[in-house]
Amino acid sequence: MKKYLTLLVAFFIPFLASAATLTLSPDPSTVGVGDTVQITISISSDTPVNTFAGSLNYPKNLSPVSVSDGSSIISIWFMRPSLDIARDKLLGTSSPIVFSGFTPGGFSGRNGKLFSIVFKAMSAGPVEISLTDVAILLNDGAGTKEATVVHPLSLVIAQKATGGFTEPTDAFPPEPFNVFLGEDTQLFNGEKYLVFTTVDKGLGMDFYEVAEKRFPLVPPVWQKADSPYRIQNQYLTSDVYIKAVDRAGNERVMVFHRSHLLRPYEWVIFGMLIVALCILYMYMRGRGRFSLR
C-alpha cells in the first residue's frame, strides 16, 4: 500500500509543480474596524501564461473603496476590475469584482501582480476573500487552460482601528501609448474605429476621454470613452485626441491625426469655386482688354 501511495504522489508532483498559483496578500496584515486594507491578487507560474480571468468575492463587513491596476502584468483588459459602490449600498449587496485580461508574450515568474483593491473594514469578526470562476490560459497559441491553485485569504477584523493602509502619492502620468485605426465588418457595422490602451505604474488607470477636433480655434469637447472607440467623423477629417487619466488625476494626451483635409463633397465644392474664380478672372480680364480698344 505504501509503495502504491509513493507512486501516486510521484505521479502528481509534476502536475502540481506546473500549476499556476493565485495568491491574495493583505497590506497590512492586522486590521481593525474603520481601517483600510489593500488586497493584492498576484500569480506565480513556471509556465508562460497570457490570459487571466475570475471573480473576487468578499463579505459584507468589507466595503470596497478603490481598485488599482498600477504595475500590473496585464496590459490589455477585456474586463477591467471595477466597482459599483452606489448600487451595492442601495441593494445592500457585495457584488463580486469580475476581471479578465491579457498579457502579450505571456508571463512566467513569481508574484506577478494582476491588480489590487482597497477595502474598508466595517465590523469586527473573521472574513474570507476568495477567487471563483478562475481561468488561466497558457501562452501556447491554442488557449489551453492551465491548472490553477487558488489560495483564499482569511483575516480577523479587530474591534479597534490599528492604522490601516495608506495609498502612496502618484505624481506621474500614464505611459505614452499608440493609437491604431481599425475597420471591421463585424464591429460598428464596418465603420472606422480607434484602438488604444496604456498602463500607469503608480495607482493605476481610471478612465479615458476622447475629443474630435477639426478646426484649430474650436476648443475640444471631451467625453468619456473606451477602446475600441467608434470615430464620429468617418471622413477622418478631424484630429482625435485621447486623454488617459490615472486614479491620481494625472493625464496623458495622445493625438490621432486626420487622414484627409477635406471631405469628398467639400473637394467638389472647392473645385467648383476654383473654376468659378477662374471664369470670373478671365471675364474681368476680357472686359479690361475690350475697354482699352
Buried (B, 14 or more C-beta within 10 A) or exposed (E): EEEEEEEEEEEEEEEEEEBBBBBBBBBBEBBBBBBBBBBBBBBBBEBBBBBBBBBBBBBEBBBBBBBBBBBBBBBBBEEBBEBEEEEBEEEEEBBBBBBBBBBEEBBBEEEBBBBBBBBBBBBBEEBEBBBEEBEBBBBEEEEEEBEBEBEEBEBEBBEEBEEBBEBEEBEBBBBEBEBEEBEEEEEBEEBBBBEBBBBBEBBBBBBBBBBBBEEEEEEBEEEEBEBBBEBEBBBBBBBBBBBBBBBBEBEBEBEBEBEEEEBEEEEEEEEEEEEEEEEEEEEEEEEEEEEEE
